[in-house]
Amino acid sequence: MYLKILLVSFLAWFPSLVDTEEQLREKARLKVMAELTEANILFSDKKYEDAHKDYQRILEKYGKAANTKLLDPDFLDDSLLHAKIGSMDSLARLKRVKEALALYPPLRSAKVSVHSHLLAAQTAMLNRDMEGCLDALNQAVALDKDAYYAHYMLGMISNGMRKYDEAIGHLKRSIAANDEYAEAYFLIGNIYLRKADKPNIKKYWGAYLKLVPTHGERYEFVKGTLLKMGGA
């Protein structure tokens, strides 16, 4: 009887030691996000060569089917797109624009999609074709009004043109569509910093700090700024 009780207790406890498929999928998703975030940190800290290598490593690793069994296909495609754009951006910052453009040239036979428009926008941006870039981004939003990265890029461009209210609108839509994309929180917080809008700086940069690892020059800058405001 005693052994039976022990067996029942063990069987009831054992499942807690083994991850369910759903838990395994979530761990795999978070792992990819963490790897992309680390690459983004290197980029934001102006370590462009290291960032480029990290983005390429992600593309090579998750371009293999054996490493993607637990990942949602849409999430995987989205992550690979970010790595491609990050890699192109890193090379461009190293003044290796021709090399960046040669990485992922637009294919005429490619299926028209949000991702194809985003890559076209990135290519146009590197070619200093702002009209073509904006056209590609607007086409991406026309296909999917919740295309968060298209809204992020539109917000980034509007910010560069000092159209701050327009930028904020795009960045809020980006965050509404994907509340885990840290870069959108940083950029909108930075715009509010320009406006000296303390409540919104605290709101968005506080959220940013919760999404990124606790290291890097940008992290220290954001944390230090919030501490001076009585936050963080």
C-alpha positions in Angstrom: 0.0 0.0 0.0 2.8 2.4 0.9 4.6 1.6 -2.4 1.4 2.3 -4.3 1.0 5.7 -2.6 4.7 6.5 -3.5 4.1 5.4 -7.1 1.0 7.6 -7.5 2.7 10.5 -5.9 5.7 10.1 -8.3 3.5 9.9 -11.4 1.7 13.0 -10.3 5.0 14.9 -9.8 6.9 13.6 -12.8 5.1 15.5 -15.5 6.3 18.8 -13.9 9.9 17.7 -14.7 9.2 17.3 -18.4 8.4 20.3 -20.6 5.3 20.1 -22.7 5.5 20.7 -26.5 4.0 24.1 -26.0 6.7 24.9 -23.4 9.5 23.7 -25.6 8.1 25.8 -28.5 8.1 28.9 -26.3 11.7 28.2 -25.1 12.8 27.9 -28.7 11.1 31.1 -29.6 12.6 33.0 -26.7 16.0 31.6 -27.6 15.8 33.1 -31.1 14.6 36.4 -29.8 17.5 36.5 -27.3 20.0 35.8 -30.0 18.6 38.6 -32.2 18.5 41.0 -29.3 22.2 40.3 -28.6 23.0 41.1 -32.2 20.9 44.3 -32.0 22.8 45.3 -28.9 26.2 44.9 -30.7 24.7 47.1 -33.5 23.4 49.8 -31.1 26.9 49.8 -29.4 28.4 50.5 -32.9 30.2 47.1 -32.9 29.1 46.6 -36.5 31.6 43.9 -37.5 30.5 41.7 -34.5 26.9 42.5 -35.2 27.2 41.4 -38.8 28.8 38.2 -37.7 26.1 37.5 -35.2 23.3 38.1 -37.8 25.0 35.8 -40.2 25.4 33.1 -37.6 21.7 33.4 -36.9 20.9 33.1 -40.6 23.1 30.0 -41.0 21.9 28.4 -37.8 18.2 28.8 -38.4 18.4 28.3 -42.1 18.8 24.6 -41.3 15.6 22.6 -40.8 17.0 20.6 -37.9 17.2 23.8 -35.8 13.7 25.0 -36.6 11.4 22.1 -35.8 9.9 23.8 -32.8 9.5 27.3 -34.4 6.4 28.7 -35.9 7.1 29.2 -39.6 5.9 32.9 -39.6 8.0 33.7 -36.6 11.0 32.0 -38.2 10.5 34.0 -41.5 10.2 37.2 -39.5 13.4 36.4 -37.4 15.4 35.6 -40.6 14.2 38.8 -42.2 15.4 40.8 -39.2 18.8 39.1 -39.3 19.1 39.9 -43.1 18.2 43.6 -42.6 20.5 43.8 -39.6 23.4 42.2 -41.5 22.9 44.7 -44.4 22.7 47.6 -42.0 25.9 46.5 -40.2 27.8 46.3 -43.5 26.5 49.7 -44.6 27.7 51.3 -41.3 31.1 49.8 -42.1 31.0 51.6 -45.5 30.6 48.3 -47.3 27.4 49.2 -49.1 28.1 47.3 -52.2 28.7 44.1 -50.2 25.5 44.8 -48.2 23.4 45.2 -51.4 24.9 42.0 -52.9 23.8 39.9 -49.9 20.1 39.7 -50.6 19.3 41.2 -54.1 15.6 41.5 -55.0 14.4 38.6 -57.1 11.9 39.4 -59.8 10.4 35.9 -59.4 10.0 36.4 -55.6 6.4 36.2 -54.3 5.1 39.6 -53.4 4.8 39.7 -49.6 5.3 42.0 -46.6 8.8 40.6 -46.3 9.7 41.1 -50.0 8.6 44.8 -49.6 10.7 45.2 -46.5 13.8 43.9 -48.2 13.1 46.1 -51.1 12.7 49.1 -48.7 16.1 48.2 -47.1 17.7 48.0 -50.5 16.3 51.3 -51.6 17.4 52.9 -48.4 21.0 51.7 -48.9 20.8 53.1 -52.5 19.6 56.4 -51.0 16.4 56.1 -52.9 14.0 57.4 -50.2 11.1 57.6 -52.5 11.5 53.9 -53.4 12.0 53.0 -49.8 8.8 54.8 -48.7 6.8 53.3 -51.6 7.9 49.7 -50.6 7.1 50.4 -46.9 3.6 51.8 -47.8 3.0 48.7 -50.0 3.9 46.5 -47.0 1.4 48.3 -44.8 -1.2 48.1 -47.6 -0.8 44.3 -47.5 -0.8 44.1 -43.7 -1.8 47.2 -41.7 -0.2 45.5 -38.6 3.2 45.0 -40.3 5.1 46.1 -37.2 8.5 46.3 -38.8 7.2 48.4 -41.7 5.7 50.9 -39.1 9.0 50.8 -37.2 10.9 51.7 -40.4 8.4 54.4 -41.3 8.8 55.8 -37.7 12.6 55.7 -38.0 12.4 57.6 -41.4 9.9 60.2 -40.0 12.2 60.7 -37.0 15.1 61.3 -39.3 13.0 63.9 -41.1 12.1 65.5 -37.8 8.5 64.7 -38.3 8.2 63.6 -34.7 4.5 63.3 -34.2 4.2 61.2 -37.4 7.1 59.0 -36.2 5.3 58.5 -32.8 2.2 57.4 -34.6 4.0 54.8 -36.6 5.9 53.5 -33.6 2.8 53.2 -31.5 1.3 51.1 -34.3 4.4 49.0 -34.4 4.2 48.4 -30.6 0.5 47.6 -30.8 1.2 45.0 -33.4 4.2 43.5 -31.6 4.8 44.5 -28.0 8.0 42.4 -27.8 10.1 44.4 -30.3 12.5 46.4 -28.1 13.8 48.7 -30.8 10.4 50.5 -31.2 10.3 51.2 -27.5 13.8 52.7 -27.6 13.1 54.9 -30.6 9.8 56.3 -29.3 11.4 56.9 -25.9 14.2 58.8 -27.6 11.7 61.0 -29.5 9.9 61.8 -26.2 13.4 62.6 -24.7 13.7 65.3 -27.4 10.3 66.5 -26.4 11.2 66.5 -22.7 8.0 64.4 -22.1 9.1 62.7 -18.8 6.0 60.5 -18.3 6.3 59.0 -21.8 10.1 58.6 -21.5 9.6 56.6 -18.4 6.7 54.6 -19.9 8.5 53.5 -23.1 12.1 53.3 -21.8 10.9 51.5 -18.7 9.3 48.9 -21.0 12.5 48.8 -23.2 14.7 47.8 -20.2 12.4 44.9 -19.4 12.9 43.5 -22.9 16.7 43.7 -23.3 19.6 42.1 -21.4 21.2 44.2 -18.6 24.4 45.2 -20.5 25.6 47.3 -23.3 26.1 51.1 -23.7 22.6 51.8 -24.7 21.2 49.9 -21.7 23.4 51.9 -19.4 22.4 55.2 -21.1 18.7 54.4 -20.8 18.9 53.2 -17.2 21.0 56.2 -16.2 18.6 58.6 -17.8 15.6 57.0 -16.0 17.4 57.0 -12.7 18.0 60.8 -13.0 14.2 61.1 -13.6 13.5 59.0 -10.5 12.6 55.9 -12.5 14.2 52.5 -13.5 
